[in-house]
Amino acid sequence: VPPHPPPPRSPAPMTQASNARWCILLLTCGGLFGQFYAYDNPSALNEQLREVMGVEEYQYYFNLIYSVYSFPNLVLPLVMGVLMDWFGYRALVCVLAACVVLGHALVSTGVTQASWPLVIAGRVLFGVGGESIQVAQCCLLLRWF
C-alpha cells in the first residue's frame, strides 16, 4: 500500500516585514516614475515652452537645462557612496527626494514667471537629487530584497 501524501500546507500568513517590503518597492517605483517624468517633461512641452519663454536664444537655453542637470552627476554618484556610509541611505533618500521635488518646483515657478535663471537653478537642484537618489534607492532595495 503506497504511503499517503502529506496534507497540503497552508500558505504562511503575511507578516509586517513582508508588507513593508512591498510598500517600499511600490513607493520606490512611483518615485522613480515621477523623477523620470519630470526629467523628460521639458522635452514633451518644447513648443509650449517656446511660446511661454519667448527668448531669441530659446534653443540654447532649452539645451542648457539638460546640460545643467548632468553636470552635478559627473561627481555626485561617487560622493554619494561615501555619504551613504556616513549618514545612511534613509537620510539620503529623504534629502535627495526633497532636492528632486524642490528642484522641479523651481522649474515650474521659473516657467510660470518666464525666468530662465530660475528654471536653470531648479534643474541644477533637480540634477543634484535626480541621479543620486537612484544610488540611494538601490541601497534601500538591496536591504529589503
LUMDOMAR-390674 format. One record per residue: residue number from 1; residue in one letter; x, y, z of N, C-alpha, C in turn. Coordinates in nm, 4 decimals, always signed. Example, Ala and Ser with C-alpha at 12.3 -4.5 7.8 and 13.67 -1.06 7.14 Angstrom:
BEGIN
+-----+------+----------+----------+----------+----------+----------+----------+----------+----------+----------+
: pos : code :      n_x :      n_y :      n_z :     ca_x :     ca_y :     ca_z :      c_x :      c_y :      c_z :
+-----+------+----------+----------+----------+----------+----------+----------+----------+----------+----------+
:   1 :    A :  +1.3190 :  -0.5690 :  +0.7800 :  +1.2300 :  -0.4500 :  +0.7800 :  +1.3200 :  -0.3300 :  +0.7800 :
:   2 :    S :  +1.2850 :  -0.2250 :  +0.7080 :  +1.3670 :  -0.1060 :  +0.7140 :  +1.2900 :  +0.0030 :  +0.7870 :
+-----+------+----------+----------+----------+----------+----------+----------+----------+----------+----------+
REM end
This chain:
BEGIN
+-----+------+----------+----------+----------+----------+----------+----------+----------+----------+----------+
: pos : code :      n_x :      n_y :      n_z :     ca_x :     ca_y :     ca_z :      c_x :      c_y :      c_z :
+-----+------+----------+----------+----------+----------+----------+----------+----------+----------+----------+
:   1 :    V :  +0.0860 :  -0.1164 :  +0.0000 :  +0.0000 :  +0.0000 :  +0.0000 :  +0.0911 :  +0.1233 :  +0.0000 :
:   2 :    P :  +0.0701 :  +0.2135 :  -0.0979 :  +0.1558 :  +0.3332 :  -0.1024 :  +0.1263 :  +0.4244 :  +0.0164 :
:   3 :    P :  +0.2311 :  +0.4918 :  +0.0641 :  +0.2079 :  +0.5847 :  +0.1766 :  +0.1218 :  +0.7031 :  +0.1319 :
:   4 :    H :  +0.0490 :  +0.7531 :  +0.2273 :  -0.0367 :  +0.8679 :  +0.1988 :  +0.0488 :  +0.9935 :  +0.1846 :
:   5 :    P :  +0.0161 :  +1.0771 :  +0.0869 :  +0.0915 :  +1.2034 :  +0.0748 :  +0.0614 :  +1.2928 :  +0.1940 :
:   6 :    P :  +0.1570 :  +1.3765 :  +0.2302 :  +0.1319 :  +1.4670 :  +0.3433 :  +0.0204 :  +1.5654 :  +0.3073 :
:   7 :    P :  -0.0517 :  +1.6118 :  +0.4073 :  -0.1586 :  +1.7082 :  +0.3787 :  -0.0984 :  +1.8365 :  +0.3220 :
:   8 :    P :  -0.1722 :  +1.9052 :  +0.2368 :  -0.1193 :  +2.0309 :  +0.1802 :  -0.0960 :  +2.1329 :  +0.2903 :
:   9 :    R :  +0.0116 :  +2.2093 :  +0.2732 :  +0.0450 :  +2.3125 :  +0.3707 :  -0.0295 :  +2.4401 :  +0.3372 :
:  10 :    S :  -0.0761 :  +2.5061 :  +0.4388 :  -0.1435 :  +2.6340 :  +0.4160 :  -0.0363 :  +2.7408 :  +0.3961 :
:  11 :    P :  -0.0643 :  +2.8392 :  +0.3135 :  +0.0364 :  +2.9440 :  +0.2916 :  +0.0627 :  +3.0203 :  +0.4202 :
:  12 :    A :  +0.1867 :  +3.0645 :  +0.4356 :  +0.2253 :  +3.1394 :  +0.5554 :  +0.1547 :  +3.2734 :  +0.5562 :
:  13 :    P :  +0.1122 :  +3.3169 :  +0.6712 :  +0.0456 :  +3.4486 :  +0.6776 :  +0.1439 :  +3.5594 :  +0.6445 :
:  14 :    M :  +0.0917 :  +3.6669 :  +0.5864 :  +0.1754 :  +3.7824 :  +0.5529 :  +0.2202 :  +3.8489 :  +0.6828 :
:  15 :    T :  +0.3464 :  +3.8756 :  +0.6912 :  +0.3993 :  +3.9432 :  +0.8096 :  +0.4115 :  +4.0919 :  +0.7822 :
:  16 :    Q :  +0.4352 :  +4.1665 :  +0.8884 :  +0.4510 :  +4.3111 :  +0.8722 :  +0.5735 :  +4.3431 :  +0.7873 :
:  17 :    A :  +0.6810 :  +4.2670 :  +0.8042 :  +0.8019 :  +4.2921 :  +0.7259 :  +0.7759 :  +4.2684 :  +0.5781 :
:  18 :    S :  +0.6971 :  +4.1668 :  +0.5487 :  +0.6654 :  +4.1378 :  +0.4092 :  +0.5809 :  +4.2491 :  +0.3485 :
:  19 :    N :  +0.4857 :  +4.2990 :  +0.4249 :  +0.4033 :  +4.4098 :  +0.3769 :  +0.4880 :  +4.5352 :  +0.3561 :
:  20 :    A :  +0.5798 :  +4.5594 :  +0.4482 :  +0.6642 :  +4.6790 :  +0.4391 :  +0.7539 :  +4.6730 :  +0.3160 :
:  21 :    R :  +0.8073 :  +4.5570 :  +0.2857 :  +0.8984 :  +4.5493 :  +0.1712 :  +0.8252 :  +4.5751 :  +0.0408 :
:  22 :    W :  +0.7006 :  +4.5287 :  +0.0277 :  +0.6261 :  +4.5547 :  -0.0955 :  +0.5830 :  +4.7005 :  -0.1023 :
:  23 :    C :  +0.5548 :  +4.7580 :  +0.0112 :  +0.5216 :  +4.9014 :  +0.0145 :  +0.6432 :  +4.9844 :  -0.0276 :
:  24 :    I :  +0.7609 :  +4.9473 :  +0.0219 :  +0.8841 :  +5.0183 :  -0.0147 :  +0.9109 :  +5.0041 :  -0.1639 :
:  25 :    L :  +0.8891 :  +4.8857 :  -0.2176 :  +0.9104 :  +4.8645 :  -0.3607 :  +0.8159 :  +4.9516 :  -0.4438 :
:  26 :    L :  +0.6882 :  +4.9562 :  -0.4062 :  +0.5916 :  +5.0382 :  -0.4802 :  +0.6241 :  +5.1870 :  -0.4701 :
:  27 :    L :  +0.6620 :  +5.2319 :  -0.3514 :  +0.6971 :  +5.3734 :  -0.3351 :  +0.8228 :  +5.4088 :  -0.4138 :
:  28 :    T :  +0.9196 :  +5.3185 :  -0.4159 :  +1.0411 :  +5.3419 :  -0.4930 :  +1.0102 :  +5.3510 :  -0.6417 :
:  29 :    C :  +0.9266 :  +5.2593 :  -0.6901 :  +0.8884 :  +5.2628 :  -0.8317 :  +0.8126 :  +5.3907 :  -0.8654 :
:  30 :    G :  +0.7215 :  +5.4297 :  -0.7781 :  +0.6458 :  +5.5528 :  -0.8011 :  +0.7347 :  +5.6759 :  -0.7996 :
:  31 :    G :  +0.8312 :  +5.6788 :  -0.7073 :  +0.9232 :  +5.7918 :  -0.7012 :  +1.0094 :  +5.8019 :  -0.8253 :
:  32 :    L :  +1.0591 :  +5.6885 :  -0.8737 :  +1.1407 :  +5.6904 :  -0.9950 :  +1.0576 :  +5.7285 :  -1.1172 :
:  33 :    F :  +0.9332 :  +5.6812 :  -1.1220 :  +0.8456 :  +5.7201 :  -1.2327 :  +0.8277 :  +5.8717 :  -1.2344 :
:  34 :    G :  +0.8016 :  +5.9301 :  -1.1179 :  +0.7846 :  +6.0753 :  -1.1089 :  +0.9096 :  +6.1508 :  -1.1479 :
:  35 :    Q :  +1.0243 :  +6.0991 :  -1.1050 :  +1.1502 :  +6.1648 :  -1.1387 :  +1.1758 :  +6.1621 :  -1.2890 :
:  36 :    F :  +1.1564 :  +6.0471 :  -1.3509 :  +1.1797 :  +6.0373 :  -1.4947 :  +1.0771 :  +6.1192 :  -1.5733 :
:  37 :    Y :  +0.9549 :  +6.1253 :  -1.5229 :  +0.8524 :  +6.2070 :  -1.5874 :  +0.8922 :  +6.3549 :  -1.5829 :
:  38 :    A :  +0.9375 :  +6.3992 :  -1.4663 :  +0.9774 :  +6.5390 :  -1.4518 :  +1.1019 :  +6.5701 :  -1.5351 :
:  39 :    Y :  +1.1926 :  +6.4729 :  -1.5475 :  +1.3134 :  +6.4937 :  -1.6270 :  +1.2778 :  +6.5163 :  -1.7740 :
:  40 :    D :  +1.1858 :  +6.4381 :  -1.8275 :  +1.1513 :  +6.4463 :  -1.9693 :  +1.0410 :  +6.5469 :  -1.9994 :
:  41 :    N :  +0.9838 :  +6.6070 :  -1.8978 :  +0.8733 :  +6.6999 :  -1.9167 :  +0.9068 :  +6.8174 :  -2.0095 :
:  42 :    P :  +1.0232 :  +6.8814 :  -1.9972 :  +1.0528 :  +6.9927 :  -2.0888 :  +1.0554 :  +6.9492 :  -2.2353 :
:  43 :    S :  +1.1020 :  +6.8311 :  -2.2612 :  +1.1085 :  +6.7829 :  -2.3991 :  +0.9680 :  +6.7645 :  -2.4572 :
:  44 :    A :  +0.8782 :  +6.7128 :  -2.3759 :  +0.7406 :  +6.6930 :  -2.4226 :  +0.6679 :  +6.8259 :  -2.4426 :
:  45 :    L :  +0.7072 :  +6.9264 :  -2.3681 :  +0.6411 :  +7.0571 :  -2.3756 :  +0.7258 :  +7.1604 :  -2.4501 :
:  46 :    N :  +0.8077 :  +7.1151 :  -2.5405 :  +0.9026 :  +7.2010 :  -2.6110 :  +0.8338 :  +7.3203 :  -2.6781 :
:  47 :    E :  +0.7323 :  +7.2960 :  -2.7558 :  +0.6649 :  +7.4060 :  -2.8281 :  +0.5938 :  +7.5011 :  -2.7326 :
:  48 :    Q :  +0.5309 :  +7.4469 :  -2.6289 :  +0.4626 :  +7.5323 :  -2.5321 :  +0.5634 :  +7.6179 :  -2.4541 :
:  49 :    L :  +0.6785 :  +7.5588 :  -2.4211 :  +0.7826 :  +7.6363 :  -2.3533 :  +0.8350 :  +7.7485 :  -2.4421 :
:  50 :    R :  +0.8489 :  +7.7194 :  -2.5700 :  +0.8965 :  +7.8221 :  -2.6632 :  +0.8018 :  +7.9418 :  -2.6640 :
:  51 :    E :  +0.6712 :  +7.9156 :  -2.6601 :  +0.5729 :  +8.0248 :  -2.6586 :  +0.5778 :  +8.1026 :  -2.5275 :
:  52 :    V :  +0.5890 :  +8.0311 :  -2.4158 :  +0.5858 :  +8.0969 :  -2.2846 :  +0.7149 :  +8.1735 :  -2.2574 :
:  53 :    M :  +0.8288 :  +8.1105 :  -2.2854 :  +0.9576 :  +8.1718 :  -2.2516 :  +0.9959 :  +8.2812 :  -2.3510 :
:  54 :    G :  +0.9597 :  +8.2658 :  -2.4756 :  +0.9744 :  +8.3696 :  -2.5760 :  +1.1104 :  +8.4368 :  -2.5852 :
:  55 :    V :  +1.2177 :  +8.3634 :  -2.5787 :  +1.3514 :  +8.4204 :  -2.5861 :  +1.4102 :  +8.3886 :  -2.7222 :
:  56 :    E :  +1.4897 :  +8.4816 :  -2.7712 :  +1.5529 :  +8.4637 :  -2.9015 :  +1.6452 :  +8.3420 :  -2.9026 :
:  57 :    E :  +1.7182 :  +8.3222 :  -2.7942 :  +1.8109 :  +8.2088 :  -2.7838 :  +1.7435 :  +8.0896 :  -2.7169 :
:  58 :    Y :  +1.6207 :  +8.0620 :  -2.7516 :  +1.5448 :  +7.9557 :  -2.6855 :  +1.6157 :  +7.8219 :  -2.6936 :
:  59 :    Q :  +1.6650 :  +7.7843 :  -2.8104 :  +1.7275 :  +7.6529 :  -2.8274 :  +1.8506 :  +7.6388 :  -2.7373 :
:  60 :    Y :  +1.9256 :  +7.7469 :  -2.7198 :  +2.0416 :  +7.7443 :  -2.6314 :  +1.9987 :  +7.7141 :  -2.4878 :
:  61 :    Y :  +1.9000 :  +7.7883 :  -2.4383 :  +1.8543 :  +7.7683 :  -2.3009 :  +1.7881 :  +7.6324 :  -2.2833 :
:  62 :    F :  +1.7152 :  +7.5887 :  -2.3830 :  +1.6491 :  +7.4584 :  -2.3747 :  +1.7536 :  +7.3470 :  -2.3608 :
:  63 :    N :  +1.8596 :  +7.3532 :  -2.4394 :  +1.9667 :  +7.2535 :  -2.4275 :  +2.0426 :  +7.2697 :  -2.2960 :
:  64 :    L :  +2.0534 :  +7.3920 :  -2.2491 :  +2.1252 :  +7.4177 :  -2.1244 :  +2.0561 :  +7.3516 :  -2.0051 :
:  65 :    I :  +1.9236 :  +7.3476 :  -2.0056 :  +1.8559 :  +7.2873 :  -1.8895 :  +1.8831 :  +7.1370 :  -1.8799 :
:  66 :    Y :  +1.9128 :  +7.0730 :  -1.9910 :  +1.9528 :  +6.9322 :  -1.9853 :  +2.0997 :  +6.9179 :  -1.9469 :
:  67 :    S :  +2.1812 :  +7.0119 :  -1.9885 :  +2.3235 :  +7.0064 :  -1.9530 :  +2.3459 :  +7.0303 :  -1.8046 :
:  68 :    V :  +2.2780 :  +7.1305 :  -1.7481 :  +2.2994 :  +7.1602 :  -1.6063 :  +2.2457 :  +7.0489 :  -1.5172 :
:  69 :    Y :  +2.1521 :  +6.9702 :  -1.5675 :  +2.1073 :  +6.8521 :  -1.4927 :  +2.2212 :  +6.7510 :  -1.4828 :
:  70 :    S :  +2.2977 :  +6.7380 :  -1.5894 :  +2.4022 :  +6.6353 :  -1.5946 :  +2.5319 :  +6.6760 :  -1.5260 :
:  71 :    F :  +2.5637 :  +6.8048 :  -1.5207 :  +2.6913 :  +6.8480 :  -1.4641 :  +2.7150 :  +6.7989 :  -1.3209 :
:  72 :    P :  +2.6192 :  +6.8128 :  -1.2292 :  +2.6462 :  +6.7648 :  -1.0924 :  +2.6691 :  +6.6132 :  -1.0872 :
:  73 :    N :  +2.6154 :  +6.5440 :  -1.1844 :  +2.6229 :  +6.3979 :  -1.1809 :  +2.7533 :  +6.3433 :  -1.2364 :
:  74 :    L :  +2.8461 :  +6.4293 :  -1.2686 :  +2.9790 :  +6.3826 :  -1.3044 :  +3.0525 :  +6.3309 :  -1.1814 :
:  75 :    V :  +3.0245 :  +6.3908 :  -1.0651 :  +3.0954 :  +6.3537 :  -0.9430 :  +3.0044 :  +6.3007 :  -0.8327 :
:  76 :    L :  +2.8809 :  +6.3467 :  -0.8291 :  +2.7946 :  +6.3140 :  -0.7158 :  +2.7705 :  +6.1650 :  -0.6929 :
:  77 :    P :  +2.7500 :  +6.0824 :  -0.7941 :  +2.7294 :  +5.9399 :  -0.7635 :  +2.8475 :  +5.8769 :  -0.6894 :
:  78 :    L :  +2.9680 :  +5.9244 :  -0.7155 :  +3.0841 :  +5.8735 :  -0.6424 :  +3.0834 :  +5.9221 :  -0.4976 :
:  79 :    V :  +3.0492 :  +6.0484 :  -0.4795 :  +3.0455 :  +6.1068 :  -0.3455 :  +2.9318 :  +6.0461 :  -0.2638 :
:  80 :    M :  +2.8213 :  +6.0146 :  -0.3293 :  +2.7050 :  +5.9607 :  -0.2577 :  +2.7344 :  +5.8274 :  -0.1913 :
:  81 :    G :  +2.8229 :  +5.7485 :  -0.2485 :  +2.8597 :  +5.6223 :  -0.1847 :  +2.9227 :  +5.6458 :  -0.0483 :
:  82 :    V :  +3.0105 :  +5.7434 :  -0.0407 :  +3.0755 :  +5.7769 :  +0.0870 :  +2.9733 :  +5.8368 :  +0.1836 :
:  83 :    L :  +2.8888 :  +5.9264 :  +0.1327 :  +2.7874 :  +5.9881 :  +0.2193 :  +2.6884 :  +5.8856 :  +0.2720 :
:  84 :    M :  +2.6597 :  +5.7840 :  +0.1917 :  +2.5695 :  +5.6789 :  +0.2371 :  +2.6288 :  +5.6017 :  +0.3537 :
:  85 :    D :  +2.7595 :  +5.5812 :  +0.3490 :  +2.8257 :  +5.5139 :  +0.4608 :  +2.8229 :  +5.6001 :  +0.5871 :
:  86 :    W :  +2.8350 :  +5.7298 :  +0.5721 :  +2.8365 :  +5.8192 :  +0.6878 :  +2.6975 :  +5.8428 :  +0.7459 :
:  87 :    F :  +2.6006 :  +5.8750 :  +0.6595 :  +2.4689 :  +5.9169 :  +0.7076 :  +2.3607 :  +5.8102 :  +0.6947 :
:  88 :    G :  +2.3840 :  +5.7095 :  +0.6134 :  +2.2830 :  +5.6059 :  +0.5928 :  +2.1936 :  +5.6387 :  +0.4747 :
:  89 :    Y :  +2.1412 :  +5.5333 :  +0.4139 :  +2.0601 :  +5.5534 :  +0.2935 :  +1.9252 :  +5.6156 :  +0.3242 :
:  90 :    R :  +1.8726 :  +5.5939 :  +0.4439 :  +1.7403 :  +5.6513 :  +0.4766 :  +1.7442 :  +5.8034 :  +0.4745 :
:  91 :    A :  +1.8444 :  +5.8592 :  +0.5408 :  +1.8559 :  +6.0052 :  +0.5458 :  +1.8810 :  +6.0613 :  +0.4062 :
:  92 :    L :  +1.9671 :  +5.9953 :  +0.3301 :  +1.9977 :  +6.0463 :  +0.1959 :  +1.8787 :  +6.0365 :  +0.1018 :
:  93 :    V :  +1.8001 :  +5.9308 :  +0.1116 :  +1.6813 :  +5.9205 :  +0.0265 :  +1.5875 :  +6.0377 :  +0.0548 :
:  94 :    C :  +1.5710 :  +6.0725 :  +0.1817 :  +1.4830 :  +6.1850 :  +0.2164 :  +1.5382 :  +6.3181 :  +0.1651 :
:  95 :    V :  +1.6666 :  +6.3422 :  +0.1846 :  +1.7281 :  +6.4677 :  +0.1403 :  +1.7256 :  +6.4784 :  -0.0119 :
:  96 :    L :  +1.7607 :  +6.3694 :  -0.0799 :  +1.7647 :  +6.3734 :  -0.2257 :  +1.6251 :  +6.3829 :  -0.2865 :
:  97 :    A :  +1.5273 :  +6.3197 :  -0.2231 :  +1.3889 :  +6.3337 :  -0.2701 :  +1.3426 :  +6.4785 :  -0.2552 :
:  98 :    A :  +1.3832 :  +6.5429 :  -0.1473 :  +1.3498 :  +6.6848 :  -0.1295 :  +1.4161 :  +6.7695 :  -0.2377 :
:  99 :    C :  +1.5393 :  +6.7356 :  -0.2755 :  +1.6063 :  +6.8079 :  -0.3849 :  +1.5299 :  +6.7925 :  -0.5160 :
: 100 :    V :  +1.4828 :  +6.6723 :  -0.5425 :  +1.4080 :  +6.6475 :  -0.6656 :  +1.2788 :  +6.7291 :  -0.6669 :
: 101 :    V :  +1.2050 :  +6.7240 :  -0.5571 :  +1.0762 :  +6.7947 :  -0.5510 :  +1.0962 :  +6.9461 :  -0.5553 :
: 102 :    L :  +1.1885 :  +6.9973 :  -0.4746 :  +1.2123 :  +7.1423 :  -0.4731 :  +1.2704 :  +7.1905 :  -0.6061 :
: 103 :    G :  +1.3572 :  +7.1101 :  -0.6665 :  +1.4130 :  +7.1479 :  -0.7960 :  +1.3062 :  +7.1598 :  -0.9025 :
: 104 :    H :  +1.2162 :  +7.0630 :  -0.9062 :  +1.1115 :  +7.0721 :  -1.0079 :  +1.0104 :  +7.1821 :  -0.9752 :
: 105 :    A :  +0.9906 :  +7.2107 :  -0.8479 :  +0.9044 :  +7.3237 :  -0.8106 :  +0.9665 :  +7.4551 :  -0.8587 :
: 106 :    L :  +1.0993 :  +7.4667 :  -0.8484 :  +1.1667 :  +7.5867 :  -0.9003 :  +1.1534 :  +7.5965 :  -1.0515 :
: 107 :    V :  +1.1657 :  +7.4833 :  -1.1193 :  +1.1490 :  +7.4827 :  -1.2653 :  +1.0087 :  +7.5303 :  -1.3007 :
: 108 :    S :  +0.9088 :  +7.4776 :  -1.2317 :  +0.7702 :  +7.5173 :  -1.2601 :  +0.7476 :  +7.6648 :  -1.2321 :
: 109 :    T :  +0.8045 :  +7.7134 :  -1.1221 :  +0.7913 :  +7.8552 :  -1.0899 :  +0.8631 :  +7.9408 :  -1.1937 :
: 110 :    G :  +0.9798 :  +7.8961 :  -1.2376 :  +1.0543 :  +7.9695 :  -1.3401 :  +0.9797 :  +7.9777 :  -1.4714 :
: 111 :    V :  +0.9122 :  +7.8706 :  -1.5091 :  +0.8335 :  +7.8739 :  -1.6333 :  +0.7140 :  +7.9669 :  -1.6162 :
: 112 :    T :  +0.6504 :  +7.9622 :  -1.5000 :  +0.5359 :  +8.0500 :  -1.4741 :  +0.5760 :  +8.1971 :  -1.4837 :
: 113 :    Q :  +0.6969 :  +8.2292 :  -1.4353 :  +0.7446 :  +8.3676 :  -1.4372 :  +0.8296 :  +8.3992 :  -1.5597 :
: 114 :    A :  +0.8443 :  +8.3027 :  -1.6515 :  +0.9265 :  +8.3181 :  -1.7726 :  +1.0685 :  +8.3617 :  -1.7366 :
: 115 :    S :  +1.1265 :  +8.2937 :  -1.6373 :  +1.2597 :  +8.3279 :  -1.5877 :  +1.3551 :  +8.2109 :  -1.6121 :
: 116 :    W :  +1.4436 :  +8.2262 :  -1.7129 :  +1.5407 :  +8.1208 :  -1.7405 :  +1.6352 :  +8.0956 :  -1.6241 :
: 117 :    P :  +1.6849 :  +8.2000 :  -1.5528 :  +1.7739 :  +8.1720 :  -1.4392 :  +1.7081 :  +8.0842 :  -1.3318 :
: 118 :    L :  +1.5806 :  +8.1058 :  -1.3073 :  +1.5093 :  +8.0241 :  -1.2091 :  +1.4907 :  +7.8809 :  -1.2592 :
: 119 :    V :  +1.4605 :  +7.8656 :  -1.3880 :  +1.4472 :  +7.7324 :  -1.4469 :  +1.5794 :  +7.6579 :  -1.4384 :
: 120 :    I :  +1.6884 :  +7.7260 :  -1.4701 :  +1.8201 :  +7.6619 :  -1.4678 :  +1.8598 :  +7.6259 :  -1.3244 :
: 121 :    A :  +1.8339 :  +7.7143 :  -1.2289 :  +1.8638 :  +7.6829 :  -1.0882 :  +1.7841 :  +7.5616 :  -1.0413 :
: 122 :    G :  +1.6580 :  +7.5547 :  -1.0836 :  +1.5760 :  +7.4396 :  -1.0480 :  +1.6280 :  +7.3101 :  -1.1086 :
: 123 :    R :  +1.6747 :  +7.3171 :  -1.2328 :  +1.7288 :  +7.1961 :  -1.2968 :  +1.8597 :  +7.1519 :  -1.2319 :
: 124 :    V :  +1.9406 :  +7.2465 :  -1.1836 :  +2.0624 :  +7.2089 :  -1.1122 :  +2.0260 :  +7.1349 :  -0.9837 :
: 125 :    L :  +1.9323 :  +7.1905 :  -0.9060 :  +1.8887 :  +7.1254 :  -0.7828 :  +1.8240 :  +6.9902 :  -0.8126 :
: 126 :    F :  +1.7449 :  +6.9848 :  -0.9170 :  +1.6826 :  +6.8596 :  -0.9602 :  +1.7896 :  +6.7582 :  -0.9995 :
: 127 :    G :  +1.8945 :  +6.8038 :  -1.0652 :  +2.0037 :  +6.7153 :  -1.1050 :  +2.0835 :  +6.6643 :  -0.9867 :
: 128 :    V :  +2.1000 :  +6.7472 :  -0.8840 :  +2.1716 :  +6.7034 :  -0.7632 :  +2.0989 :  +6.5845 :  -0.7008 :
: 129 :    G :  +1.9682 :  +6.5920 :  -0.6954 :  +1.8934 :  +6.4826 :  -0.6337 :  +1.8601 :  +6.3695 :  -0.7279 :
: 130 :    G :  +1.8430 :  +6.4001 :  -0.8559 :  +1.7874 :  +6.3040 :  -0.9508 :  +1.8636 :  +6.1756 :  -0.9681 :
: 131 :    E :  +1.9879 :  +6.1836 :  -1.0045 :  +2.0645 :  +6.0610 :  -1.0297 :  +2.1146 :  +5.9996 :  -0.8994 :
: 132 :    S :  +2.1452 :  +6.0833 :  -0.8030 :  +2.1981 :  +6.0313 :  -0.6769 :  +2.0934 :  +5.9541 :  -0.5991 :
: 133 :    I :  +1.9669 :  +5.9929 :  -0.6139 :  +1.8625 :  +5.9204 :  -0.5422 :  +1.8502 :  +5.7776 :  -0.5946 :
: 134 :    Q :  +1.8870 :  +5.7566 :  -0.7196 :  +1.8825 :  +5.6203 :  -0.7731 :  +1.9858 :  +5.5321 :  -0.7032 :
: 135 :    V :  +2.1027 :  +5.5876 :  -0.6731 :  +2.2048 :  +5.5129 :  -0.5995 :  +2.1538 :  +5.4796 :  -0.4595 :
: 136 :    A :  +2.0944 :  +5.5783 :  -0.3929 :  +2.0425 :  +5.5565 :  -0.2578 :  +1.9273 :  +5.4557 :  -0.2583 :
: 137 :    Q :  +1.8419 :  +5.4635 :  -0.3593 :  +1.7302 :  +5.3695 :  -0.3656 :  +1.7780 :  +5.2279 :  -0.3948 :
: 138 :    C :  +1.8863 :  +5.2138 :  -0.4688 :  +1.9432 :  +5.0796 :  -0.4907 :  +1.9884 :  +5.0195 :  -0.3580 :
: 139 :    C :  +2.0508 :  +5.1001 :  -0.2733 :  +2.0914 :  +5.0519 :  -0.1416 :  +1.9699 :  +5.0168 :  -0.0557 :
: 140 :    L :  +1.8677 :  +5.0977 :  -0.0642 :  +1.7445 :  +5.0721 :  +0.0101 :  +1.6811 :  +4.9406 :  -0.0343 :
: 141 :    L :  +1.6713 :  +4.9214 :  -0.1652 :  +1.6109 :  +4.7981 :  -0.2159 :  +1.6989 :  +4.6767 :  -0.1881 :
: 142 :    L :  +1.8289 :  +4.6952 :  -0.1891 :  +1.9193 :  +4.5860 :  -0.1567 :  +1.8976 :  +4.5399 :  -0.0133 :
: 143 :    R :  +1.8687 :  +4.6338 :  +0.0750 :  +1.8439 :  +4.5997 :  +0.2157 :  +1.7169 :  +4.5168 :  +0.2308 :
: 144 :    W :  +1.6135 :  +4.5484 :  +0.1526 :  +1.4836 :  +4.4823 :  +0.1699 :  +1.4662 :  +4.3605 :  +0.0806 :
: 145 :    F :  +1.5412 :  +4.3522 :  -0.0261 :  +1.5241 :  +4.2386 :  -0.1155 :  +1.6554 :  +4.1683 :  -0.1296 :
+-----+------+----------+----------+----------+----------+----------+----------+----------+----------+----------+
REM end
